[in-house]
């Protein structure tokens, strides 16, 4: 049976150390600010303020069946804002989890951590939670902020709240946790086998192939279908990771690589 009290002590310790890490802190601050505030401001808020009535009529040609500001919003939402927002859970969890074991080795603290009275399974789960909790909290906070910005900006044009809609709720409540788990499991394993954080981050960057898939889907106009397909595939991969990862995690392996 898992001893959650001791497990969470390790999780909280890691979260405090992550907050002191300048590189991780910058990712946790700058990335959300960019994709939650700057991109909507530059793509939606400012252009709509500067558009003339004729410009809005032309914008209606972007999405068949929609007109003016609504067409402009839907086009930019599906092709740029939504695909780029996928970067938030991926990048935050990658920056934290790639430091999980590789950082301990660099700081020479891995040995003391391995001597704690925790099972291998509990130790592995503690590292996963140290990345998952801040990753989800920050992503959901960004989602709420983005919802407020879009709705305040677009309500005068649309007469209704554009967000949250069904696809946005699915993105936040289903896709985000699945993306976070995927990024964490990949990067914890890479960090577990790496000797330093830099090499762990270089290998862990492979998770951004998922982002490229969303970006391509956005420009091809199949972002909704692609979201469901990727969610299903990554969900299956996550279930496999959840089942096998704690079973093959080994203190001895870390001691050898330290």
Buried (B, 14 or more C-beta within 10 A) or exposed (E): EEEEEBBBBBBBBBBEBBEEBEEBEEBBEEBBEEBBBEBBEEBBBEBBEEBEEEBBEEBBEBBEEBEBBBBBBBBBBBBBBBBBBBBBBBBBBBBBBBBBBBBBBBEEEBEEBBEEEBBBBBBBBBBBBBBBBBBBEBBBEBBBBBBEBBBEBBEEBBEEBBBBEEBBEBBBEBBBBBBBBBBBBBBBBBBBBBEEBEBBBEBBBEBBEBBEBBBEBBEEEEBBEBBEEBBEBBBEBBEEBEEEBBEEBEBEBBEEBB
